[in-house]
Amino acid sequence: MGLEDRAMMRVLRDAVDPAGESGTSQALVRDFYTRWFATDLSARDLFPPDMQMQRDVFAQALCWLCDQLIAQRAEEPVAFLAQLGRDHRKYGVTQQHYAALQQALVGTLRDHLADRWDDRLSEAVNDVVTLVVGVMSGAADAETSPPFSDGTVLEHLRPTRDVSIVRLKMDHPLAYLPGQYVPVQIPQWPLRWRYLSPAIPPDPHGYVEFHIRSVPGGMVSTAIVGEARPGDRWRLSNPHGAMHIDRDDGDVLMIAGGTGLAPLRALIMDLARFGENPRVHLFFGAKHPCELYDLRTLWEIASTNPWLSVTPVSELAFDPPWATDYPDVRPPRGLHVRQTGTLAEVVTRYGSWGDRQILVCGGPAMVTATKAALIAKGAPAERIQHDPLAS
């Protein structure tokens, strides 16, 4: 039965489930990577020294794949694996690596499931691993676009204490859609890729702008904010994400927390190419007023595009002492009056917004709270778009 054997799929899923009660997933995944690296020494060079995050992501992905197969859903898992295969080209993964991975993963699962191992489980495990390796390697081989593109940092601005605006010139124009995000590798942390959203639409000359907030404990974001310099060489890979605006699907509500503004600003700038657009109302929020770092740009766009309205929101009504060390971000008169409160509170004061296309961008806690508040107010969940809360 293989992939159609739901009972054996559940056995496999339980073994790799990081939230499982038995706690075997962590040991299984650790043993898999140890076996793989021992079989193919070159595979170790594909990963950063600290493997904890990689092991967690692998276990979650394998668990999700088993859930999809148990539910007899094939289309989304195959699309996911194909995208993963194309994306892994940036690491330098080869057919040799895939072959060693397949051997190591099957062997590790057989050892950890020895007390349950029989012909049925063997067939299911081999079919799942063959599916993973076959789709990923096949998609990678079929892809003709470059796995990554390099660019040079031209400018690094610090509008607030924790936020950087970094502008680059790519060696070759980067192909992405407004609202998407791209994997980025910086010279301070080789092999550690992080997702960043371009804040401008794709540029034919290769210019790209990113907005980055330093996250406590975040090695890459902290290095960018504290250490990025003009002349640094960054590496960007192929885009992800499907957040978009349908110009024929009614008016739009946008909710941005902090640097979550970046993809929404790219969408707004892209809309500015057209003479007529749906109405767009953007709520841009931060903790302090001084952290609404890009209000001047938004004011400039809104001043010549009557379809755009912008409401600044800050949780607190005052600025901290350190604000005097950074540029004044207040725009000229023209934007709506700044509101005080959380984004979830302020946005829902205006109603349910159920007739709008709704896009929410920012930290996971803000996105979760705002989405829940909108749904409670009556907004249809299927009308709310946001990027994955963990990536």
LUMLUMPA-170908 format. One record per residue: x, y, z of N, C-alpha, C, CB in turn; residue in one letter. Coordinates in pm, whole numbers, plus 50000, padded with zeros to 5 digits. Atoms other than C-alpha are relative to their C-alpha. Glycine has a CB too. Layout:
XYZXYZXYZXYZA/...
***
This chain:
500814987850000500005000050000500845012650000499085000150120M/499084988850003502895023650069499395013150047500545001749863G/500494986749966501755059850060498525000050037500225009549885L/501425000649969498115049050091499714992750131499264993349886E/500175007449875498705029450412499965010150116501164989550019D/500134989349900497335054650662500494995750138498555004550009R/499555004849869498075032950965501515001250014499564985350021A/498544999149996501775031050878500475014649991500614991849886M/499674985850005501805068150794499895006350139499065007449901M/500144994849864500575075051146501164995650089498674995450061R/498835004549925503385053951289501205008949969500334985349966V/498894991450040505895074251090499815014150055500135000449848L/500264986449951504225107051183500285001050149498545004049971R/499784999649856504245098851555501494999650035499284988550067D/498565001249972507945090251536500745013149979500614989249912A/499284987650032508945123951388499325012350057500125001449850V/500754988549947506345146051561500765006650114498604995650048D/499244993449892508345171851765499155002850123500595013049949P/500894997549885505275176851988499504987050060498815008649958A/500465013049951504815139552052500354997750146500594989049916G/499805002549857504535127052408501234991650028498784993250058E/498875009049974507275101052368501355007249998500024988949897S/498764992450006509915127252293501094993549918500515002350136G/499015007250079511615104152043500455007949876499454986649957T/499714992950125511565128951754501385006550002498945010549975S/498734992849994514555149151872501184990549983500115007550132Q/498915009750012516785118551912500054994249860499844988750104A/500055005750135515625104251578500625009549898498564996749960L/499494990350098516345136051383501485002550021499235013150010V/498574998249973519695140951556500814988349945500255001550151R/499305011850050520705105151472500024999849847499344987250053D/500034999550147519615110251110501115009049947498635005049950F/498964990950049521885140451062501394994550028499845013950063Y/498705006049968524765122751238500364989249899499994994150142T/499765010850096524395092751007500275005749860498794990549995R/499834993950133524045114650696501385006249987498925010749974W/498694993350007527155135050776501144990050004500145010050115F/498965010349998529135103650853500124993049866499724989850110A/500015006450132528105088850518500585009149893498594995949962T/499564990350100528795120650321500545012250072498845003949903D/499394989149924531265144450486499715013749939501514997850008L/500244987050065530545171650228498635005750038500104998749847S/501334995249964526925173650347500065009250123499054988250028A/499904991749879528035188750680500295014549966501084994750094R/499644986450039529415219150498498805008049947501074999649894D/501184993050049525905227650375499275007450111499054990449933L/500784995149888524725237150725500855008450094499374988350076F/499264992149900525675262450996500454991250115499135011650052P/499505008149888527555250551306498904995750096501065007850076P/501095003249908524445251951525498854993849921499525012750078D/500985007450078522025225751394498614999450063500494986149978M/501265001849929519185229251646498815004849918500045007350132Q/501124994750077516975251451431499744991349877500275014549958M/500155008550118517625229951123499294986950035501374997249936Q/500645012649958516655198251311498525002150030500714994150124R/501404997149967513455214451439499175001949873499915012550089D/500724997450125512445226451092499794987149923500775010349914V/500115012750072513145192350939498914991350061501354992650002F/501015008349934511025174351199498595005349973500264999450152A/501324994050025508125198851154499564997649857500035015050030Q/500365002050140508255195750775499614985549972501175004149909A/500305014250021508325157550783498664996350065501134991250055L/501265002549932505455156951032498835005549917500005006450139C/501054994150084503395180550812499774991549876500395014449959W/500135008350120504105158950506499204987350032501394996349944L/500755012049962502835127950688498535003250022500604993750128C/501404996049980499675146550792499285001549867499935013250079D/500624998250130499015155850432499754986649931500885008849911Q/500165013150063499535120150312498924991850069501334992350001L/501075006949927497295106350586498645004949953500155002250152I/501264994150048494595130350464499814997849850499965014950031A/500075003150143495265117750109499995012649914498744991849970Q/499814987950080496255152349988501404999449940499825013150087R/498715001550067499025150449730500485012849934499924989149897A/499604988450081498965182949535500865009850078498775007049946E/499244990249921500135206349811501364994650045499195004350121E/498685005349963502905183049943500994999649884499854986250056P/499095000650116504325178049592500475014049963499304993449879V/499604986250031504275215649527500995005250103498765009249995A/499104995849893505935221649865501394994049982499434996050136F/498705006650018508675196049800500745005349878499814984949988L/499364994550120509305209649451500615013650028498995001149885A/499464986949963509705244849588501214998650090498925008450069Q/498875002549910511985231249860501234995749922499634989450105L/498885004550082514125213949600500625011449921499564989249905G/499474988550075514435245249388500755009450094498875007649929R/499414990749904515205265849697501334994850054499035002650115D/498785005749944517875241749823501195000749904499754985750038H/498864998550092519965248049513500975010450051499515004049860R/499124989449951521305278949689501034994950100499185011050065K/499055006049907523015256249944501094992049930499284991250098Y/499055008450072524835236849673499724985250015501385002850047G/500375014049986522915204249727500104993049865498564998750058V/499795007650123523855177949467499244986750005501514997449977T/500625013250003522465144149357500694990550098500044994349857Q/499275008349903525175127949570499455002350141501515003249997Q/500554997049868523805145749876498634993650018499905015250021H/501345005849990520255134349799500074984850018499195003449874Y/499875014649989521375098049757500434996050141501014994749897A/499545003049864523225098450090498915003150102501285007950033A/501114996549911520265115850258498974988850004499345013049954L/501015010550008517875088850137500444987650079499724996349854Q/499485011849930520075060750266500025002350151501414996649949Q/499894997249857520645077850603498645001050067500785013050022A/501324998349940516995086650662499274986750014499175009749918L/500655013149992515655052050581500664991650109500064992749863V/499295007849899518345035850796499695004650141501495000849977G/500304994849866517645058851091498584996450042500185015350004T/501395003549967513885053151074499874985050030499065003849884L/500045014549975514425015551055500544996850139500814992449892R/499435002549868516615016351366499075004550111501355007050014D/500844994449894514255038351568498624993550007499845015049980H/501295006750002511175018751465500174984849993499165004949882L/499665014350012512784984451498498914991050058501334997150070A/501015008549937510054971451729498704999549920499715004950140D/501224999850084507364980351469500304996249856499355013850005R/499595001450141509354973251154499514986949940501545000949988W/500435011750076507694949450909499905004449854498624994250054D/500064996950143507034948250535499135012349972499464988049923D/500884988650023504164973250556500675013150036498704998450080R/499344987649958506114999250751501205003049912500444999150147L/498864998150089509194993550535499575006349868500714986749975S/500494994650126507175000150221499565014550015498854991649946E/500484986349978505555031550365501175009650017499085000650122A/498844991249975508865046050490500775002149871500924993950108V/499234998650124510675038850164499245008649897500304986249941N/500774992050095507835053949961500015014850037498564995049992D/499974985949957507765085950170501375006249970499685001150151V/498664994550022511535090850155500295001149850501064991150070V/499824999350146511575082849782499245011849942499544986949933T/500774988450045508835108749731500745012950029498625000250066L/499294987849960510765135149921501225002449911500434999250147V/498764998650076514075128949747499715001549851500924987950024V/500294999550144512565123049403499455013449955499034989249964G/500594987250040510455154649392500995011450017498725002750083V/499044989149976513115177149546501125000049897500584999050140M/498875000550094515965165049327499545002249857500734986450010S/500534998050135513785164049015499705014649972498764991849980G/500314985850019512565199749065501275008349991499125005150116A/498724992750005516115211649129500664998349863500944995150111A/499395002650131517365195248809499275007349887500034985149973D/500804994050108514515209748604500075015250000498574995750013A/499984985449991515015245548724501185005749920500085004550147E/498954994150085516965267448481500485013650051499495001449859T/499584986949949517125300348675501174998350096498825007150071S/498885001049906520255308048883499494997650142500865012849996P/500475002849863520005295449243500085012150091500814988850059P/499894987949917521005329549381500605011149917500854997450127F/499394988450065522175364249289500705008350107498935008549924S/499244992049905524785386049460499805014949973501494996549994D/500154985650013524565423249526500875007250102498555004050017G/499144991749916526465451749692499165009950079501055007549915T/500684990249917525205472549983500485014049960500274997450152V/499694986250036525025508849872499825009650116499145004349884L/500364990549894523495525150178499394992550117499025010749947E/500575005649878522665516550538499555011650088501054990850076H/500584989249921520325540150723499474994550131498885007249922L/500535003949870519295538951090498955010250043501144999150106R/501034990349964515965557151125499574999250147498804998149912P/500285001549858515405543151477501054990950060498564994450025T/498975007849930517395524151737500084985749949499725000050148R/500035014250032516305489451625499744996849854498984993350083D/500395002150139515565494351254501085005149905498665007049970V/499084996150108517845495350950499274999949867501224990749995S/500405000250140517065504450592501264997649919499285013549957I/498825003850077519535487050361499635000049852500544986150044V/500224999250144519735494949990501174993449928499825014849953R/499005007750073521565472249748499855002249850499894985250032L/500005000950146522495470749381500434985749966500955010949932K/499715013750035522275435049254500834999349872498714992049984M/499235002150123524695421748993499074997649882500974988150016D/501025002450101521615410548801498655003250063500044985249945H/501314996849943518005422348846499374987850066499065005649892P/500625010849925516125401649102498534999049961500155002350153L/501395002250042512835386548983499164996050121499924989149889A/500945003149893510095387849246498745008449976500615002950143Y/501234992450008506545400649285499875008650125498784990649985L/500234992049880505625429449518499204992150102499275013149965P/500665007549895504605414449851500694987050034498614997249962G/499275012349972506935384449828501195002750093500494993549870Q/498804999049918509945377150051501074991149939499724996050148Y/498895007250061513395364049957500994995450108500725008949894V/498945004249909516085343550136501245008749979500354984949978P/498844991050005519085365450221501114994350087499615014450048V/498825004049923522605356350332500965011850004500704987449937Q/499104988749983524975382650473501404994950033499495009650110I/498635005049978528785380550500500324997650147501015009949944P/499725002049857528695383050881499564986250049499305010650082Q/500505013249959526775349750901499844991149878498665001350075W/500115009250113527595326450610499194987650038501404995949951P/500815012149989525255296650562498715002050080500814989150065L/501254997349928522495313250770499135008949912500275006650139R/500914992750086519705323550537498815004950081499544991249883W/501174994349935516955346750660499105006249895500405010450107R/500964994550095513785358050485499795014950027498674992450009Y/500274985649993513435395450414499095003849885501335008249996L/500944995450104510735413750218500515012749935498605002250060S/499654987450067511775439249955498945010650025500184997749848P/500914989049971510255473250030499675008249876500605009050106A/500324993550126510155483949665499674989249897501195009049950I/500275009950105508785466649353501294996249929498985005549898P/498785004150071511295447749135500475011049907499764987249919P/499414989050076513665471748965500824994449885500895008950091D/499275005750116515015465348613501505002250007499475006149873P/498564997349987518385479848716500634992450117500255015050017H/499455008449894518745456449014500035006350138501354996249964G/500024993949867518105480249304498974992950088499695015149991Y/500875006549903516565464549616500135007550132500354984850017V/499984993749867515615479349954499354990750100499285013749999E/500545008249891515085460250279499875008450126500894987750026F/500184994249867513755471450617500164988850102498605007150013H/499675010849907515175450950904499935005250143501414994249971I/500034996749857514385452051273500864990150076498555000050054R/499175008749917516865438451524499114992650099501105008150074S/500825008549914515175409251701500874995050115499384988149921V/499205005349887516385400252054500344985449978499235001750133P/499545013750022518475368852016500164996449854499054990650062G/499885002750142518375371651636501395003749950498935007649921G/498614997550037521945367751515500115007949870500764986849986M/499884993550130521365378451154499465014250005499274992049893V/500584986549995519055408051220500875009450083498594999650057S/499144991749915521325420751498501285003849925500354992650130T/498784997150077524375418051270499735010249891500554987149939A/500334990350104522605437150992499905013950059498704996249930I/500244986849940521465465551217501305005850056498944999150110V/498804994949936524785468051398501255000449915500294992050118G/498725001750069527375458651137499975002049849500524986650028E/500044998850147526135462150776500665013049956498544999449948A/499274988450050528315485850576499915000749848501484999550045R/499924999050146528335499450221501214992349949500095014849955P/498945008550054530415475950008499844985550037501335004850047G/500275014049966529205444350185499344992949882499114999150127D/500615008050107528265416549945498974990750062501084992049922R/501105008449954524885400450011499614990349890498785008650042W/500475010150096523465369449847498494998150019500774986350018R/501455001449996519755367249763499594988349911499315013149954L/500475011450077517875336649643498575002549950500054987150085S/501284998750070514545329949474498855002950096499714987449922N/501054994949910511325345349614499004989450043499275011349933P/501075008249946508565329849821498825009250033500464992050128H/501154992449954505095340349927499035003249888500455012650064G/501064997550099501805347849758499125011850040499154987649982A/500814988649959500565379249932499885009949883500625007050124M/500214991850119499025401749668498725008050014499954991349873H/501234992350010496315426549578499374997149864500265015450019I/500765001650123493655418849321499275013249974498984987950011D/500564986950026492775452349167498524999449959500805006949891R/501405001750038489405438049059499154993850111499904991549875D/500695007149893488415424049398499635009250116500864988650051D/500484991049897487355454849590501105007250075499174992650097G/499084991549924488955478549839500884991650093499225010450081D/498935007249930491945469550055500255006050137501305000249917V/499524996249868492845470750423501384994150019499024995350113L/498655004549970496545468850508500335003450145501035006449903M/499624998149860497885464650862501474996150013499104991750097I/498565002449993501645467950916500515003150140500765008549896A/499334997849874503525463851242501495001149979499684988950099G/498564998250015507045478151239500464997949858500734990750092G/499455002450134509125465550947499134990949917501404994250011T/501005006550082506135445150838499445009349895498884994750086G/500404990350102505525476850641500624996849864500405014150042L/499235001450125508115466350378499214993849885501224991850026A/500705005950115506055442150163498755007849962499634985750030P/501204992350030502945463950193500385012849926499225003350128L/499554988150073504875494650083500354996649857501215006350070R/499695004150137506145475249780498714998549919500794986750000A/501295001350069502525466849691499385013649970499034991650084L/500544986550020501455503049737500755007249888500085008250131I/499214993550104504305515749521499694994049863501504998850030M/500365006450126503365490449255498645005049951499984984850015D/501314994750037499735502449261500115014149944499064999850121L/499864986050043500955538149209500315001249851501105006850081A/499774999650145501795528548850498705002249923500664987149953R/501294999750069498055528448768499245012750032499164987750038F/500794987949980495695557548725498824997850092499525005149869G/501145003249915492795540348898500294987550081498734998349917E/499765011249910492965517049197498854998750098501335001850075N/500925000949887490755503149469500505008750114499854985350047P/499574992349883490785523349788500874991150090498775005650079R/499095007349911493625513050020500125008050130501414997949934V/499824993649869493635521050392501084992250074498665000450083H/498875006049930496945513950567500065004850144501325003249927L/499694997149860497325512150945501454995850023499014992650099F/498575002649979501025514951030500285002150148500915009349911F/499864999349856501865506951392501384996850053499044990950062G/498755002749927504765506251637499745002650147501195008849945A/500164997749856505335508652012500005014950031501104992950079K/499884985749975506485545052018499785007749870501395003350060H/500164992050123505665573251772501275001049917499525013950035P/498744998450074509355576651680500364987649919501135003250097C/499695012350073509365540551554499164998349874499814988250090E/500745000050127506945548751272500925006049895498645008250012L/498794995050066510085552151068499815004649856501044989550004Y/500114997050143508725555350713498755008349967499974987149920D/501204992050023505795579350754500205010449890499585006950128L/499784989650101507425605450532499824994349859501425006150015R/500205006250131507555581550235498524997449974500804986849990T/501445002550015503945571450295499245012949973499454993150125L/500644986950024502945608150312500215004449856500565010650097W/499714995850138504655614849979499164992149900501504998149969E/500825008150091502825585749813498535004250010500164984950031I/501414996749981499455594749966499665013949946499654999250147A/500284986450044499795631449871499705001049851501175009050033S/500264999850145499655622549500499144988449953501324999849925T/500845011650034497475591349514498795000150092500804986550014N/501154998449911493995599149654499344987050043498985008449934P/500565012949960493105562049674500634994550127500174990049887W/499275005149884495585557649963499745008750123501514999649971L/500124993449870494815566350326500924992950099498524999750051S/499045005649904497325561350606499645004650141501465004049965V/500234996949859496625559650980501184995050083498674993750050T/498925004449910499695559451208499424995750135501045011450021P/500455005349871499265539651531501214997450088499164987049980V/498945003649906501485537851838499364995150129500955012250029S/500555005549875500895517352152500115010050113500724987050037E/499794989749899502305545552364499955013749934501364998050074L/500174986650057501715582852317501265008550009498865007150070A/498784992149979505255593852407501214992649943500215002950149F/498755005850049508795588052279500984997750114500635008949894D/498995002649898511645572852483501155010049986500544985649990P/498894990450007514755593652563500934997849881500804999250126P/499045002650109516845576052294499515005349866500254985149989W/500524995250129514575590152022500745012349950498525003250013A/499304987750042516585622652022501284997049923500345008550120T/498775003750070519585603551882499744996149854500694988550071D/500355004550134517715594851560499155010449929499264986650006Y/500744989750076516025614551280498535000850043500084997049850P/501434997849974512575629551338499224994149883499685015350019D/500705006950108510255606751139498635005849972499864985350034V/501334994450021507165628751164499915006449862499685010350108R/500164994250135505865637850817499375013750009499164990849910P/500784987650003504425671350712498524996950025500185007349865P/501435001949978500745676750782499364993249879499305013450030R/500685006150113498445655150573499524985950028500904999849882G/500465013449965498275620150714498905000950106501184991450052L/500995000449893495445609950941500675001950135499224986749997H/499474998049865495885618351307500424986550058498945006850090V/499505012349942497965592551491499054995350110501415002050056R/500845006349899495915568251701500884992950103499014990149934Q/499265006649894497025552952032499324986850037500135009250123T/500505013349966496635515852114500704989649917498484999249979G/499455010650085497535482451967499305000449865499844986050067T/500615000450133496865476551600498664992750003500944993349900L/501255007549992494215450551684498885008650056500184987450085A/501014991449938492385475651905499575011149906500535005950129E/500314988250081492625505451672499274996149872501295007649966V/500625003850128491765487551347498554996150019500774988449936V/501375004949982488645471051488499065010750056500004988050093T/500884988949962487355504251625499225005149880500825011450063R/500614994950122486535512551265498974990549941501075002949897Y/500965009650053484395481451209500644986649972499365005449875G/499525013550026484815446251079500894999049878498844990749983S/499245000250125486345454850740499704987549918501485000950029W/500315012550066484585423950610499875001049850498764994650054G/500144998450145484165438850262501345002649932499055011449970D/498674996650054487925444150214500874987749975500725009450096R/498855008950003490895424550095500885004350116500785000549860Q/499274996449877492915423250419501384993749997499224995550126I/498625004649996496705420550435500615004450133500835005549879L/499424997349869498485418250773501474995849998499214992750113V/498565003150000502285419850812500645005450127500705006249874C/499294995949880504495421151119500424987950080499135009150086G/499595011049915505595399951412498884990050020500465005250133G/501025010549985503795366751476498935003550103500664987150040P/500984996849896502135379251796499005010449951500705005050127A/500894989650052500745410351627499074994449894500815011549943M/500835005650107499535391151322498924991150059500874991949900V/500975009149939497835364551537498905007850071500694990650098T/500984992249923496145390151765499095008049907500705009450099A/500794991750091495025412551479499054991649917500915008149910T/500865008850078493695384051270498834995150086500804988049946K/501065004749911491745370351569498995011050028500594994950131A/500904988949971490305404851645499115003149879500805012650040A/500784997450120489195409951285498934989349979500925000649877L/500965010950017487545375651266498875001350104500704986350013I/501014998349895485785381951600499045011449967500675002650135A/500824988550038484515414551456499114997149879500885012049970K/500835003950113483105396651150500704999049867498915009449987G/499285001150127485835396950885500174985349964501395007050008A/499815014050041485925364350682501484996150005499444997749858P/498605004449988489105344750761500654998349864500074987050078A/499425002550132489545336050393500385012949927499024992149915E/499634987250063489875373150309501265005950061498855010050012R/498844994749930492865377750540501274993049952499844998450153I/498725005350048496355373050393501115004050096500315005149856Q/498774996749927499625371050585501044989449965499755000750155H/498925009550024502995354350546500014989350108501375007249995D/499895010149894503805322250737500545006050128500904988449956P/499604994249872504195329951107501354995050046498964997050106L/498655005149972507375308951121500564994949870499984988750110A/499415004650125509785302950839501484997350018499795010149889S/
***
